[in-house]
Amino acid sequence: VGLLFSIGYYFYRTYTISEGTRTGVLFKISKKGVMFKTYEGQLHLGGSTILTPQSTWNFSVKNDEVYQQAQQFDGKNIKVYYHELIDAFPWQGDTDYIVYKVEPIQ
């Protein structure tokens, strides 16, 4: 019973409830954490000239390759592709939005 519960709980926590894209200016990407080192970023969404909580989108990156690519676009307009998880594990990131692809906008 415990094994079945653990498997079910794992699939619940890693289930993707939505996926999509967001565009904006990447103004922060960093590796952080005390116990679990994760990559965290912030995107300033279009339509606002000042940074507010409503115009900022926080996201996490699991893949080191995507993190390295995102660092190249710091301060530039980018498009990110993400999966939204129901409830990400702590080692997956601080947010439920997991970015798996980053590309610049020309």
MDTraj code that builds the backbone (N, CA, C; nanometers):
import mdtraj as md
import numpy as np

residues = "VAL GLY LEU LEU PHE SER ILE GLY TYR TYR PHE TYR ARG THR TYR THR ILE SER GLU GLY THR ARG THR GLY VAL LEU PHE LYS ILE SER LYS LYS GLY VAL MET PHE LYS THR TYR GLU GLY GLN LEU HIS LEU GLY GLY SER THR ILE LEU THR PRO GLN SER THR TRP ASN PHE SER VAL LYS ASN ASP GLU VAL TYR GLN GLN ALA GLN GLN PHE ASP GLY LYS ASN ILE LYS VAL TYR TYR HIS GLU LEU ILE ASP ALA PHE PRO TRP GLN GLY ASP THR ASP TYR ILE VAL TYR LYS VAL GLU PRO ILE GLN".split()
xyz = np.array([
    [0.0833, -0.1193, 0.0000],
    [0.0000, 0.0000, 0.0000],
    [0.0878, 0.1257, 0.0000],
    [0.1943, 0.1229, 0.0824],
    [0.2846, 0.2376, 0.0879],
    [0.3534, 0.2637, -0.0450],
    [0.3916, 0.1570, -0.1136],
    [0.4565, 0.1708, -0.2438],
    [0.3601, 0.2295, -0.3465],
    [0.2378, 0.1810, -0.3477],
    [0.1372, 0.2345, -0.4412],
    [0.1079, 0.3808, -0.4118],
    [0.0998, 0.4155, -0.2833],
    [0.0772, 0.5548, -0.2463],
    [0.1932, 0.6421, -0.2933],
    [0.3168, 0.5945, -0.2731],
    [0.4352, 0.6714, -0.3138],
    [0.4388, 0.6942, -0.4644],
    [0.4076, 0.5910, -0.5412],
    [0.4053, 0.6042, -0.6871],
    [0.2971, 0.7025, -0.7301],
    [0.1793, 0.6903, -0.6718],
    [0.0704, 0.7828, -0.7038],
    [0.1037, 0.9257, -0.6663],
    [0.1663, 0.9439, -0.5504],
    [0.2042, 1.0765, -0.5050],
    [0.3082, 1.1386, -0.5981],
    [0.4048, 1.0582, -0.6419],
    [0.5070, 1.1061, -0.7348],
    [0.4429, 1.1539, -0.8653],
    [0.3521, 1.0739, -0.9216],
    [0.2873, 1.1137, -1.0467],
    [0.1979, 1.2358, -1.0283],
    [0.1356, 1.2492, -0.9123],
    [0.0546, 1.3674, -0.8836],
    [0.1420, 1.4928, -0.8824],
    [0.2564, 1.4875, -0.8133],
    [0.3432, 1.6046, -0.7993],
    [0.4132, 1.6425, -0.9292],
    [0.4277, 1.5495, -1.0223],
    [0.4981, 1.5792, -1.1474],
    [0.4034, 1.5888, -1.2670],
    [0.2729, 1.5901, -1.2423],
    [0.1751, 1.5957, -1.3506],
    [0.1693, 1.7372, -1.4089],
    [0.1745, 1.7474, -1.5415],
    [0.1674, 1.8759, -1.6111],
    [0.0212, 1.9155, -1.6286],
    [-0.0160, 2.0327, -1.5719],
    [-0.1539, 2.0787, -1.5866],
    [-0.1696, 2.1778, -1.7008],
    [-0.0596, 2.2404, -1.7418],
    [-0.0663, 2.3285, -1.8576],
    [0.0733, 2.3435, -1.9171],
    [0.0773, 2.3849, -2.0410],
    [0.2034, 2.4159, -2.1064],
    [0.1792, 2.5289, -2.2039],
    [0.2845, 2.6054, -2.2277],
    [0.2676, 2.7188, -2.3171],
    [0.3953, 2.7976, -2.3317],
    [0.3787, 2.9240, -2.3726],
    [0.4923, 3.0124, -2.3939],
    [0.4659, 3.1465, -2.3268],
    [0.5722, 3.2156, -2.2957],
    [0.5650, 3.3530, -2.2465],
    [0.6774, 3.4301, -2.3123],
    [0.6544, 3.5587, -2.3347],
    [0.7581, 3.6447, -2.3927],
    [0.7797, 3.7643, -2.3018],
    [0.9008, 3.8135, -2.3028],
    [0.9348, 3.9291, -2.2220],
    [1.0855, 3.9472, -2.2178],
    [1.1289, 4.0354, -2.1292],
    [1.2709, 4.0640, -2.1131],
    [1.3224, 3.9846, -1.9937],
    [1.4239, 3.9046, -2.0182],
    [1.4860, 3.8278, -1.9102],
    [1.5730, 3.9224, -1.8294],
    [1.5409, 3.9410, -1.7007],
    [1.6236, 4.0304, -1.6213],
    [1.6876, 3.9614, -1.5024],
    [1.6617, 3.8315, -1.4847],
    [1.7310, 3.7601, -1.3777],
    [1.7311, 3.6115, -1.4089],
    [1.8474, 3.5490, -1.3935],
    [1.8597, 3.4030, -1.4012],
    [1.9759, 3.3671, -1.3095],
    [1.9518, 3.2757, -1.2166],
    [2.0558, 3.2420, -1.1205],
    [2.0401, 3.1003, -1.0693],
    [2.1483, 3.0494, -1.0124],
    [2.1464, 2.9194, -0.9456],
    [2.1386, 2.9483, -0.7970],
    [2.0391, 2.8908, -0.7294],
    [2.0236, 2.9219, -0.5883],
    [1.9726, 2.8009, -0.5122],
    [1.9756, 2.8122, -0.3817],
    [1.9235, 2.7073, -0.2963],
    [2.0216, 2.6679, -0.1882],
    [1.9687, 2.6183, -0.0770],
    [2.0515, 2.5740, 0.0335],
    [2.0770, 2.4244, 0.0213],
    [1.9715, 2.3479, 0.0203],
    [1.9860, 2.2029, 0.0108],
    [1.9807, 2.1555, -0.1337],
    [1.8839, 2.2065, -0.2095],
    [1.8691, 2.1712, -0.3500],
    [1.9029, 2.2933, -0.4339],
    [2.0062, 2.2840, -0.5149],
    [2.0456, 2.3932, -0.6038],
    [1.9579, 2.3881, -0.7286],
    [1.8826, 2.4945, -0.7508],
    [1.7950, 2.5025, -0.8672],
    [1.8248, 2.6311, -0.9428],
    [1.7800, 2.6357, -1.0672],
    [1.7961, 2.7542, -1.1505],
    [1.6643, 2.8296, -1.1499],
    [1.6703, 2.9557, -1.1115],
    [1.5507, 3.0387, -1.1013],
    [1.5670, 3.1637, -1.1863],
    [1.4587, 3.2057, -1.2505],
    [1.4641, 3.3235, -1.3358],
    [1.3404, 3.4093, -1.3220],
    [1.3516, 3.5309, -1.3725],
    [1.2391, 3.6235, -1.3755],
    [1.2328, 3.6889, -1.5132],
    [1.1113, 3.7004, -1.5614],
    [1.0846, 3.7586, -1.6914],
    [0.9967, 3.8811, -1.6711],
    [1.0372, 3.9947, -1.7289],
    [0.9539, 4.1143, -1.7243],
    [0.8619, 4.1094, -1.8455],
    [0.7334, 4.0921, -1.8205],
    [0.6355, 4.0781, -1.9276],
    [0.6096, 4.2120, -1.9941],
    [0.5755, 4.2093, -2.1206],
    [0.5489, 4.3310, -2.1961],
    [0.4257, 4.4042, -2.1470],
    [0.4171, 4.5319, -2.1801],
    [0.3001, 4.6116, -2.1468],
    [0.3179, 4.7006, -2.0262],
    [0.4300, 4.6911, -1.9571],
    [0.4542, 4.7731, -1.8401],
    [0.5967, 4.8271, -1.8473],
    [0.6132, 4.9536, -1.8120],
    [0.7462, 5.0130, -1.8171],
    [0.8196, 4.9993, -1.6838],
    [0.7459, 4.9719, -1.5756],
    [0.8103, 4.9537, -1.4456],
    [0.7881, 4.8114, -1.3970],
    [0.8784, 4.7662, -1.3132],
    [0.8674, 4.6309, -1.2586],
    [0.7695, 4.6297, -1.1418],
    [0.6677, 4.5492, -1.1546],
    [0.5712, 4.5283, -1.0474],
    [0.5505, 4.3780, -1.0332],
    [0.4935, 4.3337, -0.9225],
    [0.4658, 4.1899, -0.9097],
    [0.3752, 4.1373, -1.0211],
    [0.2865, 4.2199, -1.0737],
    [0.1967, 4.1785, -1.1798],
    [0.2667, 4.1670, -1.3145],
    [0.3756, 4.2413, -1.3343],
    [0.4451, 4.2382, -1.4629],
    [0.5677, 4.1467, -1.4609],
    [0.5890, 4.0774, -1.3508],
    [0.7040, 3.9883, -1.3373],
    [0.6558, 3.8442, -1.3306],
    [0.7197, 3.7579, -1.4071],
    [0.6857, 3.6149, -1.4080],
    [0.8067, 3.5357, -1.3618],
    [0.7906, 3.4601, -1.2546],
    [0.8976, 3.3777, -1.1992],
    [0.8892, 3.2376, -1.2574],
    [1.0055, 3.1800, -1.2845],
    [1.0089, 3.0453, -1.3411],
    [1.1319, 2.9710, -1.2925],
    [1.1315, 2.8399, -1.3132],
    [1.2436, 2.7531, -1.2775],
    [1.2924, 2.6808, -1.4021],
    [1.4195, 2.6437, -1.3996],
    [1.4805, 2.5683, -1.5091],
    [1.5467, 2.4455, -1.4477],
    [1.5154, 2.3257, -1.4983],
    [1.5765, 2.2031, -1.4472],
    [1.7058, 2.1692, -1.5199],
    [1.7135, 2.2012, -1.6460],
    [1.8218, 2.1574, -1.7330],
    [1.9363, 2.2588, -1.7332],
    [2.0593, 2.2122, -1.7079],
    [2.1761, 2.2999, -1.7081],
    [2.1996, 2.3626, -1.8451],
    [2.1721, 2.2895, -1.9514],
    [2.1905, 2.3410, -2.0875],
    [2.0972, 2.4593, -2.1151],
    [1.9730, 2.4502, -2.0717],
    [1.8770, 2.5597, -2.0898],
    [1.9198, 2.6801, -2.0059],
    [1.9702, 2.6534, -1.8861],
    [2.0199, 2.7616, -1.7997],
    [2.1352, 2.8366, -1.8665],
    [2.2304, 2.7620, -1.9217],
    [2.3443, 2.8245, -1.9899],
    [2.2983, 2.9074, -2.1098],
    [2.2004, 2.8560, -2.1824],
    [2.1469, 2.9283, -2.2977],
    [2.0756, 3.0555, -2.2527],
    [1.9987, 3.0472, -2.1448],
    [1.9244, 3.1634, -2.0955],
    [2.0183, 3.2731, -2.0485],
    [2.1323, 3.2363, -1.9918],
    [2.2280, 3.3369, -1.9460],
    [2.2769, 3.4255, -2.0608],
    [2.2827, 3.3711, -2.1805],
    [2.3270, 3.4480, -2.2970],
    [2.2281, 3.5581, -2.3342],
    [2.1018, 3.5418, -2.2947],
    [1.9968, 3.6353, -2.3339],
    [1.9572, 3.7304, -2.2218],
    [2.0379, 3.7429, -2.1185],
    [2.0069, 3.8317, -2.0068],
    [1.9913, 3.9755, -2.0572],
    [1.8774, 4.0368, -2.0258],
    [1.8491, 4.1737, -2.0689],
    [1.7892, 4.1843, -2.2071],
    [1.7600, 4.0718, -2.2698],
    [1.7054, 4.0717, -2.4061],
    [1.5639, 4.0143, -2.4084],
    [1.4913, 4.0451, -2.5172],
    [1.3578, 3.9870, -2.5364],
    [1.3718, 3.8402, -2.5726],
    [1.2980, 3.7561, -2.5011],
    [1.3035, 3.6123, -2.5271],
    [1.1633, 3.5527, -2.5231],
    [1.1541, 3.4335, -2.5749],
    [1.0327, 3.3529, -2.5672],
    [1.0708, 3.2252, -2.4942],
    [0.9965, 3.1916, -2.3893],
    [1.0250, 3.0700, -2.3136],
    [0.9091, 2.9728, -2.3290],
    [0.9416, 2.8465, -2.3344],
    [0.8446, 2.7385, -2.3417],
    [0.8460, 2.6680, -2.2067],
    [0.7280, 2.6444, -2.1496],
    [0.7234, 2.5913, -2.0143],
    [0.6129, 2.4870, -1.9970],
    [0.6295, 2.4086, -1.8899],
    [0.5264, 2.3184, -1.8391],
    [0.4906, 2.3685, -1.6997],
    [0.3616, 2.3710, -1.6673],
    [0.3201, 2.4041, -1.5315],
    [0.2835, 2.2745, -1.4599],
    [0.3501, 2.2479, -1.3498],
    [0.3237, 2.1284, -1.2714],
    [0.2212, 2.1585, -1.1626],
    [0.1528, 2.0552, -1.1158],
    [0.0574, 2.0730, -1.0066],
    [0.1296, 2.1241, -0.8824],
    [0.2373, 2.0577, -0.8452],
    [0.3140, 2.0964, -0.7270],
    [0.4540, 2.0383, -0.7420],
    [0.5473, 2.1197, -0.7878],
    [0.6830, 2.0720, -0.8163],
    [0.7550, 2.0322, -0.6877],
    [0.8370, 1.9277, -0.6975],
    [0.9220, 1.8887, -0.5856],
    [1.0272, 1.9965, -0.5625],
    [1.0821, 2.0073, -0.4409],
    [1.1820, 2.1118, -0.4130],
    [1.3055, 2.1052, -0.5022],
    [1.3449, 1.9870, -0.5464],
    [1.4638, 1.9763, -0.6320],
    [1.4345, 2.0113, -0.7774],
    [1.3066, 2.0348, -0.8113],
    [1.2713, 2.0755, -0.9475],
    [1.2732, 2.2267, -0.9625],
    [1.2549, 2.2995, -0.8535],
    [1.2555, 2.4445, -0.8602],
    [1.1668, 2.5070, -0.7552],
    [1.1789, 2.6395, -0.7410],
    [1.0976, 2.7129, -0.6439],
    [0.9567, 2.7388, -0.6946],
    [0.9372, 2.7330, -0.8251],
    [0.8052, 2.7594, -0.8830],
    [0.7516, 2.6330, -0.9484],
    [0.6251, 2.6377, -0.9860],
    [0.5636, 2.5257, -1.0567],
    [0.5795, 2.5389, -1.2083],
    [0.6390, 2.6488, -1.2542],
    [0.6613, 2.6722, -1.3972],
    [0.8029, 2.6286, -1.4332],
    [0.8140, 2.5206, -1.5102],
    [0.9430, 2.4648, -1.5463],
    [0.9704, 2.4948, -1.6947],
    [1.0710, 2.5786, -1.7197],
    [1.1069, 2.6173, -1.8568],
    [1.1983, 2.5111, -1.9156],
    [1.1651, 2.4677, -2.0385],
    [1.2467, 2.3661, -2.1039],
    [1.3103, 2.4126, -2.2345],
    [1.2751, 2.5347, -2.2799],
    [1.3334, 2.5876, -2.4030],
    [1.3294, 2.7397, -2.3991],
    [1.4376, 2.8025, -2.4474],
    [1.4476, 2.9480, -2.4527],
    [1.4969, 2.9864, -2.5910],
    [1.4330, 3.0888, -2.6494],
    [1.4806, 3.1385, -2.7793],
    [1.4665, 3.2905, -2.7840],
    [1.5605, 3.3577, -2.8522],
    [1.5547, 3.5037, -2.8617],
    [1.4456, 3.5474, -2.9594],
    [1.3969, 3.6683, -2.9372],
    [1.3003, 3.7283, -3.0294],
    [1.3734, 3.8373, -3.1052],
    [1.3699, 3.8304, -3.2356],
    [1.4402, 3.9281, -3.3197],
    [1.3542, 4.0502, -3.3398],
])
top = md.Topology()
chain = top.add_chain()
for i, resn in enumerate(residues, 1):
    res = top.add_residue(resn, chain, resSeq=i)
    for name in ("N", "CA", "C"):
        top.add_atom(name, md.element.get_by_symbol(name[0]), res)
traj = md.Trajectory(xyz[None], top)
